[in-house]
Each structure stands twice: as C-alpha cells, then as structure tokens.
C-alpha cells in the first residue's frame, strides 16, 4: 500500500475558504474533524507531487524537509504565511511576480553582517578571520543563553530546535566536516550530536549517534567548546595553496563516498555556525520576552 494511503479521506464541507473565521474547520468542528486533523501526518511520500488544491483549507499546515520546488499559490488566503530556513541564496521566491529573494538576502545581511564576512571569505586568513568573528558572536550568545533557566534552553519555539538542540547539531556539524571530512577519521561523532531532521534512523545509528541523548545545556556547550577549539586548530594550519585540494568520506551511510574541497568543508561549517546562531538568537528573543527579558547578545 502506498505511503500515506491509509490516512482517512478528508471530509468536504461548504464554507468560505478565504476567511479563517467563516466556518473553516477549526473553531466549530465536530469530534470527527478534530480527530482527522490530529492524525493527518504525511511523511516520506510523493502522494501530493503535482497535486491541485482548490477551495481547500490548509491553514495551520506545516511543511518540513519537503520539496516545494515550483509550488504555485494563487488567489488564496496567506495571512501569516511564514517561510524559515530560506536565506535568499538558494533558489528564488516570487510574490506577485516580484522576485523577493534578493531582498531577503540583503535584509538578513543587514541584520547579521557576519553573513557577508563568511560569504566573502576566500583566503586562509579571511576564513580564519570569519571564524574569529563567529566565535566572538557565539560567546555573547552563550552568555545570553546562560541567563535563562535550564528548562527554557530545552524549549522549542514554533517547533524549531531548542537552544540545546542547536548546539548539539553544531557538534554534529564539526564532527562531520572536520573529523570525518577534513581529518578523515572513521568514527568522529560524539553520541550527543544531532543530525539534520531528514537523516534516516539507520544512518543516525551507523554514525554512532544516540537519538535518546538528552544532555544538559552545560554538557552540550562543553562538547561544542571542544569542537570549536578543534576547528580553530585546523584553521590555524590552513594554507591558501591547499584550499582546493579534495577531501572525501561517507557523510550519510549507506550513501557512497562524497567529495568536497577543503575550502567547501570550511565554508560549510562557517555557514552552519552563522545561520544556526541566527535562528538561536531569534528564538532566544521570544523566550526572553516571555520570561522577563535579559537583553540581546
């Protein structure tokens, strides 16, 4: 049976789909509708590829790790439509025939100028300088997070990774791009590392990661601090003439060997720390506002 085919057929109702408050499923549904909504999770499916939705209520739907290339939305209610993880550098987004990709990229660069530093870094010295700037910013962010209670650092905002989960992912990133790719270590991963959400469980297990890991903030930060120091040491030995030499490793079992240049490995890790800090400070601001506020960092 195809994946997703066992999910119950949606109940068709007559309502004004353009108005969230005009009888759309949600506010005054019967029990049957609420049960359907709670159980409607579609994963690992191509069921909706090329689908045509008309007069359909998709309000509140969430798409994660999905291929939405060439999706078209027309004459639809999009109040509070949000896209995260798009930084204007990959692909394009058009709103009423206006390409907003460059605007998004430029606005994020204005808010987070370290992005420009990372993107412009080419030489070994520039790459070292970019990491030094990111370390300075991360020091402030860690200090800022430390003023929040432990439990809050494990909370997710809008179902995005918590602060601790973000730090754990960066541990995974360093283990991948420094340990596995640059240094060629066969088993570099700390068990607390958190892989991307689309990594298959079999690959997670093969890499020696512990899906049940729940380290304290202090423990996660201590491992990340050690990984930061390791990356700093690797950067200290970079030479311009070596930046385009290839490195190869199996990044996600059981996939085959992948190849990247030394420069690509380094810039990927710089971007990981830049972009995930951007997400972290965004969510810290929400948590601070809710819990009384502790100020930016």
DADA-V746574 format. One record per residue. N is the residue number from 0. RES is the residue in one letter. PSI is psi in degrees with one decimal (* if undefined). Layout:
BEGIN
n:N res:RES psi:PSI
n:N res:RES psi:PSI
END
This chain:
BEGIN
n:0 res:X psi:130.2
n:1 res:X psi:147.0
n:2 res:X psi:133.6
n:3 res:X psi:-10.0
n:4 res:X psi:-13.6
n:5 res:X psi:-5.3
n:6 res:X psi:139.5
n:7 res:X psi:145.2
n:8 res:X psi:131.1
n:9 res:X psi:149.7
n:10 res:X psi:125.0
n:11 res:X psi:129.6
n:12 res:X psi:160.5
n:13 res:X psi:111.7
n:14 res:X psi:164.8
n:15 res:X psi:101.4
n:16 res:X psi:-14.4
n:17 res:X psi:-15.1
n:18 res:X psi:117.1
n:19 res:X psi:-20.5
n:20 res:X psi:11.3
n:21 res:X psi:53.3
n:22 res:X psi:9.1
n:23 res:X psi:151.5
n:24 res:X psi:129.3
n:25 res:X psi:-63.1
n:26 res:X psi:-37.0
n:27 res:X psi:36.6
n:28 res:X psi:159.3
n:29 res:X psi:175.7
n:30 res:X psi:-36.8
n:31 res:X psi:-42.4
n:32 res:X psi:-42.0
n:33 res:X psi:-39.7
n:34 res:X psi:-40.8
n:35 res:X psi:-45.4
n:36 res:X psi:-42.5
n:37 res:X psi:-28.9
n:38 res:X psi:-4.3
n:39 res:X psi:82.2
n:40 res:X psi:123.9
n:41 res:X psi:122.2
n:42 res:X psi:143.3
n:43 res:X psi:53.5
n:44 res:X psi:146.6
n:45 res:X psi:18.9
n:46 res:X psi:-36.3
n:47 res:X psi:7.5
n:48 res:X psi:124.6
n:49 res:X psi:10.1
n:50 res:X psi:155.5
n:51 res:X psi:109.8
n:52 res:X psi:124.1
n:53 res:X psi:134.0
n:54 res:X psi:44.0
n:55 res:X psi:145.6
n:56 res:X psi:104.5
n:57 res:X psi:16.5
n:58 res:X psi:136.4
n:59 res:X psi:-1.8
n:60 res:X psi:149.6
n:61 res:X psi:135.6
n:62 res:X psi:121.2
n:63 res:X psi:135.3
n:64 res:X psi:38.7
n:65 res:X psi:154.6
n:66 res:X psi:104.8
n:67 res:X psi:21.9
n:68 res:X psi:135.0
n:69 res:X psi:18.5
n:70 res:X psi:140.5
n:71 res:X psi:131.3
n:72 res:X psi:123.5
n:73 res:X psi:141.7
n:74 res:X psi:46.2
n:75 res:X psi:155.9
n:76 res:X psi:114.9
n:77 res:X psi:24.5
n:78 res:X psi:128.1
n:79 res:X psi:23.6
n:80 res:X psi:128.6
n:81 res:X psi:140.0
n:82 res:X psi:125.5
n:83 res:X psi:153.2
n:84 res:X psi:0.1
n:85 res:X psi:115.7
n:86 res:X psi:16.0
n:87 res:X psi:1.2
n:88 res:X psi:-13.4
n:89 res:X psi:116.9
n:90 res:X psi:-175.6
n:91 res:X psi:151.9
n:92 res:X psi:127.7
n:93 res:X psi:136.5
n:94 res:X psi:116.3
n:95 res:X psi:52.0
n:96 res:X psi:9.3
n:97 res:X psi:121.3
n:98 res:X psi:110.7
n:99 res:X psi:4.1
n:100 res:X psi:-47.9
n:101 res:X psi:-38.5
n:102 res:X psi:-45.4
n:103 res:X psi:-47.4
n:104 res:X psi:-45.9
n:105 res:X psi:-37.0
n:106 res:X psi:-40.4
n:107 res:X psi:-36.8
n:108 res:X psi:-36.9
n:109 res:X psi:-41.8
n:110 res:X psi:-31.4
n:111 res:X psi:78.3
n:112 res:X psi:-16.2
n:113 res:X psi:-25.1
n:114 res:X psi:-40.1
n:115 res:X psi:-42.0
n:116 res:X psi:-45.0
n:117 res:X psi:-44.7
n:118 res:X psi:-32.6
n:119 res:X psi:-13.7
n:120 res:X psi:125.4
n:121 res:X psi:-49.2
n:122 res:X psi:167.3
n:123 res:X psi:-41.0
n:124 res:X psi:-39.8
n:125 res:X psi:-38.0
n:126 res:X psi:-40.0
n:127 res:X psi:-40.8
n:128 res:X psi:-38.2
n:129 res:X psi:-42.5
n:130 res:X psi:-38.0
n:131 res:X psi:-40.1
n:132 res:X psi:-41.7
n:133 res:X psi:-38.7
n:134 res:X psi:-40.9
n:135 res:X psi:-44.0
n:136 res:X psi:-41.9
n:137 res:X psi:-34.2
n:138 res:X psi:-44.0
n:139 res:X psi:-37.3
n:140 res:X psi:-40.4
n:141 res:X psi:-41.3
n:142 res:X psi:-41.9
n:143 res:X psi:-46.0
n:144 res:X psi:-32.9
n:145 res:X psi:-13.7
n:146 res:X psi:-2.4
n:147 res:X psi:152.3
n:148 res:X psi:152.6
n:149 res:X psi:-46.1
n:150 res:X psi:-36.1
n:151 res:X psi:-32.3
n:152 res:X psi:-11.1
n:153 res:X psi:1.1
n:154 res:X psi:142.8
n:155 res:X psi:144.3
n:156 res:X psi:120.3
n:157 res:X psi:37.0
n:158 res:X psi:18.4
n:159 res:X psi:163.9
n:160 res:X psi:141.7
n:161 res:X psi:172.3
n:162 res:X psi:-44.7
n:163 res:X psi:-41.5
n:164 res:X psi:-37.1
n:165 res:X psi:-45.2
n:166 res:X psi:-42.0
n:167 res:X psi:-36.8
n:168 res:X psi:-37.2
n:169 res:X psi:-31.1
n:170 res:X psi:-47.8
n:171 res:X psi:-42.8
n:172 res:X psi:-44.0
n:173 res:X psi:-43.1
n:174 res:X psi:-36.2
n:175 res:X psi:-54.0
n:176 res:X psi:-27.0
n:177 res:X psi:-59.6
n:178 res:X psi:-54.8
n:179 res:X psi:-47.1
n:180 res:X psi:-53.4
n:181 res:X psi:-45.7
n:182 res:X psi:-12.3
n:183 res:X psi:26.1
n:184 res:X psi:137.1
n:185 res:X psi:-26.7
n:186 res:X psi:70.8
n:187 res:X psi:-8.5
n:188 res:X psi:129.5
n:189 res:X psi:138.6
n:190 res:X psi:-24.3
n:191 res:X psi:-9.6
n:192 res:X psi:142.3
n:193 res:X psi:115.5
n:194 res:X psi:173.0
n:195 res:X psi:152.5
n:196 res:X psi:-15.6
n:197 res:X psi:7.3
n:198 res:X psi:135.1
n:199 res:X psi:145.9
n:200 res:X psi:-37.3
n:201 res:X psi:-38.6
n:202 res:X psi:-40.1
n:203 res:X psi:-44.8
n:204 res:X psi:-41.2
n:205 res:X psi:-28.4
n:206 res:X psi:-3.1
n:207 res:X psi:21.2
n:208 res:X psi:151.3
n:209 res:X psi:103.2
n:210 res:X psi:-22.7
n:211 res:X psi:3.9
n:212 res:X psi:139.1
n:213 res:X psi:66.7
n:214 res:X psi:156.4
n:215 res:X psi:165.4
n:216 res:X psi:-42.5
n:217 res:X psi:-42.7
n:218 res:X psi:-44.6
n:219 res:X psi:-42.6
n:220 res:X psi:-33.7
n:221 res:X psi:-42.6
n:222 res:X psi:-42.2
n:223 res:X psi:-37.4
n:224 res:X psi:-40.6
n:225 res:X psi:-38.4
n:226 res:X psi:-38.0
n:227 res:X psi:-44.1
n:228 res:X psi:-38.0
n:229 res:X psi:-44.1
n:230 res:X psi:-40.7
n:231 res:X psi:-40.9
n:232 res:X psi:-43.1
n:233 res:X psi:-44.2
n:234 res:X psi:-34.2
n:235 res:X psi:-25.7
n:236 res:X psi:3.6
n:237 res:X psi:142.4
n:238 res:X psi:139.3
n:239 res:X psi:-41.0
n:240 res:X psi:-11.4
n:241 res:X psi:-5.6
n:242 res:X psi:-26.6
n:243 res:X psi:13.0
n:244 res:X psi:144.1
n:245 res:X psi:149.7
n:246 res:X psi:147.4
n:247 res:X psi:147.1
n:248 res:X psi:164.7
n:249 res:X psi:111.8
n:250 res:X psi:-35.2
n:251 res:X psi:95.6
n:252 res:X psi:145.3
n:253 res:X psi:21.0
n:254 res:X psi:161.3
n:255 res:X psi:-174.9
n:256 res:X psi:134.9
n:257 res:X psi:150.8
n:258 res:X psi:135.1
n:259 res:X psi:155.7
n:260 res:X psi:160.9
n:261 res:X psi:-39.5
n:262 res:X psi:-43.8
n:263 res:X psi:-39.3
n:264 res:X psi:-45.9
n:265 res:X psi:-46.9
n:266 res:X psi:-32.9
n:267 res:X psi:-44.0
n:268 res:X psi:-34.0
n:269 res:X psi:-45.6
n:270 res:X psi:-38.7
n:271 res:X psi:-47.2
n:272 res:X psi:-32.1
n:273 res:X psi:-50.9
n:274 res:X psi:-38.8
n:275 res:X psi:-25.7
n:276 res:X psi:-37.7
n:277 res:X psi:-45.5
n:278 res:X psi:-38.9
n:279 res:X psi:-46.0
n:280 res:X psi:-32.0
n:281 res:X psi:-47.6
n:282 res:X psi:-31.8
n:283 res:X psi:-37.6
n:284 res:X psi:-38.7
n:285 res:X psi:-45.4
n:286 res:X psi:-38.4
n:287 res:X psi:-42.9
n:288 res:X psi:-36.0
n:289 res:X psi:-36.8
n:290 res:X psi:15.4
n:291 res:X psi:-16.5
n:292 res:X psi:138.4
n:293 res:X psi:-0.8
n:294 res:X psi:158.0
n:295 res:X psi:162.0
n:296 res:X psi:*
END
